[in-house]
């Protein structure tokens, strides 16, 4: 196997940034999901608002730079999440008042890292008879090359890539977010999630923890022990 793509998502539920390399830390990828979108007028002003609730959050993207998320999207380009202009543009676009909240710890659903082998996406395409954009699965690491065994055989094993050693801690069960097209968030594809539920027990991808920190780069060979 080899590492084909690396992605970081500085703001949870916004589109992310594609990287050539990154230094993986004990807590995962630096800058990943360190900012969330919140509704300051809601009953819980610190509860993250996600693209499950507002799909058009995916129309905005963030990159991590000098300890802050730099936001780009409709009505805003390369603005810090700390700049009121970023939240104003997002709020205007989705028609709801929202703000960015910076966290002390990453806002992870399960584990620090998430990986998908592109052959699993290829199998899904064959089953559905339609193309599937891998970005729907919002993985940090996309692997390619020799087709591996199914996800269910991965937990408890170790993935070595570059200088890093990653522990596979479980499989990833998908949610409604996979039905949203990254290129057109307003469009929904319910049959995709229905197929994952009925044919794949909702699973596509695995969760990882960092056992040995280290640098990983696109093109690096990866090995599952």
C-alpha positions, -999 to 999 in steps of 0.1 A, spaced: 0 0 0 10 36 -2 -3 69 11 -22 87 -17 -38 117 0 -36 136 33 -64 158 44 -69 181 74 -101 197 85 -93 227 108 -131 235 112 -154 206 119 -179 202 91 -162 227 67 -143 214 37 -106 208 45 -72 212 30 -51 187 11 -15 183 23 17 169 9 30 159 43 23 163 80 38 155 113 15 132 132 14 138 170 1 117 199 -32 135 197 -34 131 159 -29 157 132 -20 192 144 -47 217 136 -73 191 128 -109 200 140 -97 226 164 -125 250 155 -163 244 154 -193 263 142 -218 272 169 -251 290 172 -247 317 198 -284 320 202 -291 284 208 -299 266 240 -263 254 241 -240 280 226 -210 256 227 -227 227 209 -211 223 174 -234 229 145 -225 204 118 -231 198 81 -256 171 91 -278 200 102 -267 226 77 -252 210 46 -241 243 31 -213 245 57 -194 223 32 -195 253 8 -168 268 30 -132 255 34 -105 260 60 -68 256 61 -46 257 93 -20 285 93 0 299 122 -23 285 148 -56 296 133 -81 284 107 -81 305 75 -116 305 60 -126 308 24 -160 305 8 -189 325 -7 -183 362 2 -150 356 20 -115 346 11 -85 338 33 -99 353 65 -90 341 100 -118 324 119 -111 350 146 -121 378 122 -159 387 125 -160 388 87 -156 350 85 -187 343 107 -206 371 90 -201 356 55 -210 321 68 -241 334 86 -253 353 55 -248 324 32 -267 298 53 -294 323 66 -287 317 102 -265 335 128 -234 314 134 -200 319 150 -166 301 151 -155 287 184 -119 277 190 -114 246 212 -86 235 236 -89 199 223 -99 186 189 -136 180 182 -133 143 173 -163 120 168 -143 89 178 -105 88 173 -78 113 163 -73 99 128 -95 83 101 -83 63 71 -100 50 39 -84 27 13 -95 38 -21 -101 2 -31 -130 2 -7 -145 32 -25 -139 14 -58 -159 -16 -45 -187 7 -34 -187 23 -69 -190 -12 -85 -219 -21 -62 -238 11 -68 -229 14 -105 -221 51 -100 -190 72 -92 -184 80 -55 -163 110 -45 -139 98 -18 -141 132 -2 -176 122 10 -159 102 38 -137 130 51 -107 108 59 -74 122 70 -55 95 52 -64 79 19 -45 48 10 -40 31 -24 -21 3 -41 -25 -33 -32 -61 -40 -22 -63 -48 16 -87 -70 35 -120 -56 46 -122 -31 74 -134 -57 99 -100 -74 98 -81 -42 107 -89 -34 143 -61 -44 167 -34 -42 139 -9 -15 132 -5 7 101 31 18 95 35 49 72 67 69 70 80 74 105 46 70 121 31 38 136 -7 40 139 -30 16 158 -63 6 142 -88 11 170 -120 4 151 -141 6 120 -159 38 109 -197 36 107 -211 62 83 -238 88 88 -260 110 67 -231 133 59 -219 108 33 -250 116 12 -238 152 7 -218 159 -25 -186 178 -15 -188 196 -49 -225 205 -45 -235 203 -8 -272 212 -16 -275 179 -34 -284 147 -14 -279 111 -24 -299 90 1 -293 57 -17 -256 58 -9 -263 57 29 -291 32 24 -267 9 5 -240 13 32 -265 3 59 -280 -26 40 -249 -41 24 -220 -29 45 -233 -26 81 -227 12 77 -190 6 76 -164 23 53 -130 32 67 -112 27 100 -103 49 130 -66 52 141 -47 63 171 -10 74 170 12 49 187 45 63 174 44 100 162 62 109 130 62 125 96 41 111 68 41 122 32 20 115 0 37 86 -18 50 70 13 47 32 14 24 19 41 22 -15 57 -4 -32 78 11 -55 105 
